[in-house]
Amino acid sequence: MVFTVYYLTDVYLFKFLHQRLYFSDVTTFFDSATINEVFLRDVGNHTVGMLLVLFGFGFVFFHRKIKLFMLDKIMISSLMVLIIGLWFFVSESNYVNSIGIRNIVEINYRSKASIDYDEKTLKILGEKISDVESLICKSNGLNLKKNVILLVWESLSMYHSKLFSGLNDWTPHLDNLAKNNRYYSNFFANNFTSSHGRIALLTGEKTFKHIDAKLFGKTRVGFWNTQRNLPKLFRSAGYSTSFLDAANLKFTQTGEYMEAIGFDYVEGHNYKGYRNKKRYGFNSVADKVLLNRVVDFVKDQEIPFFSTVITVTTHPPFVNPDTNKPSQEGAIKYVDQAVFDFYQALEKANYFEDGLLVIVSDHRSMTPVSKEETERYGKQAVSRVPMVVIDKSYSGNTNTTEYLQQSDLLNSFDYLINENHCYREGEGNVFSDPAQPSTCVFHTRGDYRDNLDIYCDNSNQSATLKLYGDKTKVIEGSLKNEQSIIEMINTSRIGARNRHKKLFGAQK
């Protein structure tokens, strides 16, 4: 029965998020807030059907007055064994979406991200955490106390944009803003989920997969008490800080997390101005409503201010608020117009006289990677995302081609607003001119969760690494500093778990 529930949930997640249900996801998808917002509100009709199937199975198989003959039990049991055992006979495939056709038992069995390190390794690398987190400080920052809005566009992907990919023309307004300002054509998401994309953007951490030796009561393992984060950085420079999201902040403990990392003000779907507004996924209001709220909000902020804004409309199932029908193209075009209207409202309010707008994605859309994307980007198709910076004082090259990633934003903002600024070795700088590329870009994959894609030296070196405790190794490609990179990754993962235990205790 438990396996049937697990299997049906896996089918559900694959249908609507193109994700498979790893054991480590259980604490994410089975808390009350998530069940209510995702399983009931977003696609309730489908959930009802699945529950009916589950109920029917349980009723027939376990009801005391329904007698199953031995042959029936043997057939049902054989079917379950066949489903579990089929993976033994399925060969590996290079098909970019092969995770979607593989058995969920096989997927979990072959994932080694939960393999812990031995005691000797834990001791040796534990003593190197301070080295990995050490900061290099300089006094050549720009020291510009600009107001900053970080607009995180849910699931914005390269293939949505004609400018960024040459594929679909769904973001004409964003493309025009990019061409008239500064855009980053080799920018990468560090992870594949919204929560971890925000962690990378807000903390400068590369969000390597945590060690799942135990299930933890808190999401974002190791990132509640990071060494650095943007709210602390801006507050230390005299900024007021705020976080505005259109969605229910109970989902994956978002509200609690944003308060914990230091935002002065945190707002979600229950803002009083949203009363009587139509609701969509995660009980959110439409993005136009959210962005109109942000325009009014920033007018009353103490200067200088830093605001992070999270959109929702382009999350699956891509309901277009103008039509109330699911359409990925329609939802993307809707938000493209909403963002342009937002830009115009800020311009009318003279925001850009001393303000900066950064538009960036949290991750590539949770949709299958197309043949065209694969032909254009190879395996980088799953990790590349657009980023645009609107800064009227910038007069350099419009297209920045250096390889950069979400985790580079923290030290980049430090460079922007302070004279004395600090960064970790290897971090890129988005705002320098020319931009300073990351030594290596890292992306934790959403299909095989124990795989990391790594691109170093502006992708002149590339590799895929498999997380496997002490056996962590490169399984494809090559890197010049392979062993030092592996050691840094292992040390970072151990450091994240140590931070988590220090804050919440070993059993949380």
N, C-alpha and C positions, 0 to 999 in steps of 0.2 A: 504493500500500500504506500509506504513512504517513498519507495523508488518510483511508483507511478506518479505521485505528486511532483517529485523532482523532475521526472521526464517531461510532464506536461508543462511545468514552469519553464523548462529549457526551450520547449517548442514555442511557447508564448514569447519569450524574450528574443528568440531568433526571428520570429515573424515581425515583431515591432521595433526591435533595436538592432537586429542583425548581430546579436551577441549570444554566446553560449554561457550556460550557467555553471561556472566553476564553483567548487566547494567554498572557496574564499569569498564568493559573492553572497553567500547565504545571509550573513548579517546585514548586508546592504539591502537586499530585496525582500526580507521577511520581517522588517519592523512595521509597526502599525501605520506610521505615517506614509511609508512607501506603498504598502498594500492599498491604502485608501486612495492615494493620489495617482498611482500608476495603474494598478490592476482594476480599480473600480471606476475612477473618474475618466481616465484617458480613453479606454477602450472597453467599457463595461459590457457591451453586448457580446464581445468575444470571450470575455471572462466568464459570463454566464454559461456560454456553451461549453467551455472547458470544465466548469464546475459540474455541469450536468453529466458530462462524460465520466468524470471522476466519481460522482455520486452513483451513477449507474454501475460502474465497475465494482465499487464497494458494496452496493446493495446485493448484486448478484453473487459475488464471491463470498461474502461474509454473513449474509442473512441466514439465520438458523433454519428457516422453513423452506429455503431453496436448496435442494440437494443436488450437488454436482457429482456425477459419476466419476469413478477413478480415471476413466479415459479423458473426461473434460479437464480434470485437474492436471493430468499429465500434459495435455496439449497446451494449457495456459502456462504451466511452468516451463515447458519446452520453449514456448514463444519468448518468454522473458530471458531464458538462458541464451537463446539465439540472438536476441537483441544485444545482450551484454557481450556475447562472445564473437559477434561479427567482426569486431575490430582486429581480431587476430588474422583475418584474411583480407584486409584492405591495405593495399600498398600505399606508401607515401606519394604525395602529388605536389607538384609545383604550382598547381592552379591557385591563383591569388586568393580565391574565396573557398579553398578546400576545407577550411574549418567548418563550413556550413553543411558539409555532407558527411562529416565524420561522427562516429558514435560518441555520445557524451561521456560514457564510461572510459573509452579510450583517451579522450581529451584530458580528463582529469588524471587518469593513470600516468600518462606520459608527461604531464606538467611537473617540473622539478623545482618550482619556485619556493615550495614549502620546505625543501630540504635544508636543515639547519647546518651551521658550521660546527666543527668539533671544538672541544674546549680549548685546545692549544691555539687554534686559529682565532677564536673569540678573544683570547687574552692578548695575542700579538697585535691583532688589528684594532682591538679596543684601545690600545695605547697609541694608535696612530690617528684616532679620530680628530684630535686637535690639529694635527698636521693637515688633514684633508680640509678642515674648516678654517684654516688660518687665512688671514686677510692681508692683502697688500694695499697700503694706503699711499695716496699721492695728493698733491695740493694744486692740481691743474684743472679742477672742475669748473664748469661754466657759471655756477653760483647764480642761476636764474630762478627767481622765486615765482615761476609761472603757476597759474591755476592749472590743474590737471584733471581731465576726465578720462578714465580708462573704461572704454565701452567694449564689453566682451559679448560678441555676437555669437549666439548659440549655433554650433555646428557649421559655421561659415567655412566653405571648402573651395579649393582651387577650381574645381570643375564647375562651380557656380558662375565664375567670372570669365568673361571674354578676354579681359586684359591679362589676368594671371595664368590662364590655361589655354585660351584659344578654343575652348569647347562650347559651353553654354553662355548665352548672353542674358543672364538673369539678374545681374547687378550693374546695370548701366550707370546709375548714379554714383555708386561706390567707385567704379572704374574712372569716372570723370574726376572725382575728388582725388583719387590716387594720382592721376596723371598731372594734376595741377598742384600737387603737394609732394609727399615723399611716400613711396611704397617699397615693400620688401618682398622680392620675388623668390627668395630662398630662405623663407622663414618656416620654422618647424614647431609643432606641438610636441611636448615632452611625453604626453600620455594620450590615452584614447577616451577618457571620460571627462565630463564637465567638472566634477569635484577635483580631480587631479590636475586638470588644465588650470583651474583657478589657483591651486596650491603652487604650481610652478610660476605662474604670473605674479602671485602675491608674496612668495617667500624666497624665490631664487633657487629653490631646490629642484632637482631633476626628477624627482618622484619615482625613483626605482621601486620595483615591486617589493612590498614588505615581506618579511619572513613569516609565513603562515603556519608556524609550528603549533600555534594555538589560535582559536578564533578570538578576536578582541571585541569588547563591548563598545568601543569607540571606532568610528570610521576615521580615515586620514591618519593612520597609525604612524606616529613619529613626527607629525607636522603641526601639532598643537603648540609646541614650545621650541620652534626652530631658532637658530642663532639670529636670524634677521627676518624682517618682513616689511612690506611697504607701509602699513599703517604706522609702525614704530618709526620708520625712516622719515616719513613726512611729518609726523608729530614732533620729532626731535628737531626739525627744521622750522618749527613754528606754524605748521599747517593744521587746519581742522580736517578731519577725515570722516568719510561716510561711505556706506555700502547700501545700494538700492537694487532690489531684485523684484521682479514681477511675480515670483513663485512663492509657494509655501516654504518657509525657511525651516520647517521641521524635517523636510526631506534631507536625508543623510546628515542631519544635525548642522545644517548650513548656518542658521542664525547663531546657534551656540558657538560654532567655530569662529565666525567673523567677529563676534564680541570678544572671544578669547584671545585673538591675535591683535586686538587693540583698536578696532574701529570705534570712533567716538559715537557714531550714530549708525544703526542697522535697521533697515526697513524692508518689509516683504509684502506679501499679498494682502495682509490685513490692514494696510494703511487706510485710514478713515475716508480718504478721498476716493477710494475704489469701491465704496458701497454702491450697490445696484449696478455695477459694471458687469458685463458678460464675462464669464470665466471659461478658461481653456485648460490645457494640460497643467498639472501640478497646482490647480486652482488659481492660475495666474490670470492677470488681465492681458489684453492684447498689447503688443509692443508699442503701438502708437500712443496708447493711454500711458504706459510707463514713461516713454520719452517726453511726453508733454508734462508729466509730473516732474521729471528731472529738470526741465527748463525752469519751471517755477521754483523748484527746490534750490538750485544753485544761485538764483537771484538773491536769496536771503542768507547765503553763507558768508562767514567771516573770511576775509582774504588774507593770505592765500589759502586755497582749499584743494583737497584731493578727494575725488569721488570715483568709486568703482560702480559701474552699472551693468547689470546682467539681463540680457534679453532671453526670451523663452519661446516665442512663436515658431521658430524654425527647428524646434525639437520634434522628433517623430511623435505623433503621426502627421506632422506638417499641416495642421488645420489653418487654412487661410481665413482670417477674421472677416474679410470682405465678403466671402461667399459661404463661410462656415462649412466648407468641404475640404477634405484632405487632398493636398496637392503640393508636392515639394516645390515645384516651379512657382506656383502661386504664393506659397508662404515666403519663399526667398524674395520674390519681387515685392511683396507687401512690406517686408522689413527693409528692403533696399529703399523704398519710398519713404518709410518712416524715419530711417537714419538720415536721409537727405533733408527731410522736413526739420529734423532735429538740428542738423548742421545750420540750416537757414535761420532757425529761431535763435541759435547761439550767435550767429553772425549779426543778426538784427539787434541783439542785446550787447553788441561790441565785446563779446567774450574773447575773441581771438586777438584783441589788442594786447592782451597779456595772458593768454590762455592756450592750452595745448589739448588736442583731442586725439587719443590713440584708439584706433578701431582694430580689434584683433579677435581671432576665433579662439574658442576653448579647446577644440579638437576637430578633426575631420568628421564629417557627417557619418552617423552609424548606418550607412547604406553600403551595398556591395560596390566594390571597386570595379569600374568599367574597363573594358578592353582598351579604350582610347586613353584612359588615365595611365594604365600600365605601360602602354606603348610610349607615352610621353615621359613618364617619371620613373618607371620601373617600380621597385619596392618602396621608393620614397613617396609613392602616391598615397600611402596610408598615413603619412605624418606631416606632409606639407600643408600649410594653411596661410591665408592672406593676412597681411598686416599693413595698415595705412596710418601715417602720422600727419595730422593737419596742424601746421605751425607756420603762421604767416611770416615769421621772422627768418625762416630757413630759406636759403638761396642756393643750396648745393645741388648735386645730381638728384633727379627725380626718382630713378630706379636704383635701389640699393641691392646689389647682387651677392653680398657676402653671406655666408651661412651663419644664421643666428637662430635662437630658440627662445621659447617662452621664459625660461629661467634667467635669461640675460636682462630682463626688464628691470629687475631690482637694482643691480649695480649701475645700470644705465640711468635710472632716475636719480640715484645718488650722485652720479657725475653731473646730471643736469641741474640739480637744485643746490648743490653744495660746492664750495671750493675744495675743501678737504673731503675726499671721497675714498671709499674702499671697495675692493673686489677680491674674489678668489681667483687663484691662478687658473687660466684657461677660459675665463668668462668673457663673452663678447660685450660690445658696447653699441647699442642701437643709435645713440644720439651723437656720437663723435662723427666728425666729417673728415675723411671717409669713415664709415662704420668699421669697428674692430670686430672681426669675425670670432666666433667661438672656436677654441682649439679643436673641440669635438662636440658634435651635436648628438643627443641621445633621445631615443624614442622607445618607450615601453609598448610593445605591441598588444593589440586587443584581441587578436585571434589566438596565438600561442603565447600565453601570459608569461612564460618563463624566457621569452626571447626579447632581446634588446637590439634594435638597429642602431649602429654607430657610424657617424660620418665625420671624419677628421680632415683637417687641412683643406677646407672648402670642398670636401667630398673627393679629394684626390686619393684618400684612403677610405675604405668602407668595410664593414664587417657586421655579421650577426652573432651575438653572444648568447649563450644559454646559461641561465641562472641555475646552479645545481650545487649549492653549498660549496664545499672545498673543491668540487670538480667543475666549478664554473669555468667556462672556456669558450673560445671563438669556434663556431661551427661552420662559418662561411666567411670568405674574404680574409683580409689580413690587415694588421695595424702595426706601425713601426714600434710604438710603445705599448704593445699588447699587455704585458705583465703589469705595468704600472697602472694602466687603465682598469684592468680586472681588479687589482688591489684597491683602487679608489672606489669602484662600485661596491665591492664586498664591504669595505670599511664604512661607506655611506649607509648601507642597509643595516649593518650592525649598530651604527650610531643612531639611526632612526628608532630602532627597537629599544635601545638603551634610554633614549629620551622619553619614549612612551611609558616605559616601566617606571622611570623616575617620577613622571607626572601623575600617572594613574595607578601604579602598582602592577605587580606581575600578572594578576588575574584579570585585569580589565581588558 
